[in-house]
Amino acid sequence: MKSIFIIKYISEIEYNFIIIKERTIPIMSRTASYWDRVESEANDFAARLLMPENFILSEGNKVIEKFKKIYNQDLIPQDYFISEMAQIFNVSVQAMTYRLKNLDII
């Protein structure tokens, strides 16, 4: 069995993503010729698990509506939206950006 060593100074956000990703790699296709492909597939799996599309859409609408009420503006800044969504899902801004791009939301 593979051991995963995690530096104790990482955040809970990073910890969740790393654990899911690293536990996924051994069950991914072993025929992949490049580790970057396996790494990419593991990242995608972790993103889908931690940030399901249906929750992204429903929470995203809530963030937009809340912004409209608070700031009385229709257009929400992308950085604000990503940051709010990352906090809701307890993931890094980088992970949320990846997921939102993958879903063609940003």
N, C-alpha and C positions, 0 to 999 in steps of 0.2 A: 504494500500500500504506500502511496506517495504521501510524503509529509509536506505540509505547507507552513513555512516560517514567516511570520508577519511581524514587521517592526512595530513595537508598541507605541510609537509616536504618531501613527496614522489615525485619522479620524474614523468615527463609526461609519460615516458615509463611504469612505474608501474601503474600509474593512468589508462591508457587505458586498461590494462589487468584486473585490479581489477573491473572496471566498467562493462566490458563485462561479466566477470565471475559471478559477484554478480547479475547482471540482468538476467542471464541465470538460476541460481539455482531454482527460483520459477517456471519456466516452465518445468523443468526436471521432470522425472517420480517421482511421490510421493509415489510409491510403494517400492522404494529402502529402504532396511532395515538399511543401514548404511550410515551416512553422508559422510564418506570418499569416497564411491562410487559416490554419487551425486557431491561431490567436484571434483573428478577425471573427471567425465563427463563434468562438467562446465569448468574445465581447458582445456580439449580436445577441446571443442567447441570454446573457446576463442582463442586457438592456431590456429585452422583451419581458423577462421575468420580473425585474424590478420596476419597470415602467410600462405596464400593459397599455396597448393603444386605446382601448375604451376608457380607461381611467385618465389617460393623457387628454383625451378629447373633452371629457366631462369636467375635469379639474381646470383645464385650459379655459373653457368657457366661463367658469366661476372667477378665475383670475381676471379675465377681460372685463366681465361685468362689474367686479369690485373696483377695478381701475377706473372705469367709466363713471361710477358713482362718486368716488373720491376726488378725481381730478377733472371731472366734467369734460372729458376728451374722448373722442372715438378711436384715435390711433394710440396704441400702446407701444412704448419703446421696446425693441426686441431684447435688449439687455435686461430690462426690468422683467419682462415676461419669462425669460429663461431663468433668471435668478429666483423668482417666485416659485416657478415650477420645480426647480431643483430643491428648494426648501420643503415643498409639499411632499415630494417623493424621497426626501432624505438621500439624495445623490449629489455628486459634484456638478458644478456648472458645465464642465467638459462633457460628462456623461449625458446630461440633459440636452446639451447642444447636439451631440451625436444622435440621440434618439429623435429629437424634433426634426433634424435634417433628414434622417432616415424615413420619417413619416411624411416628408414634404410639407411640414407645417411652417418651417422657416427656410 
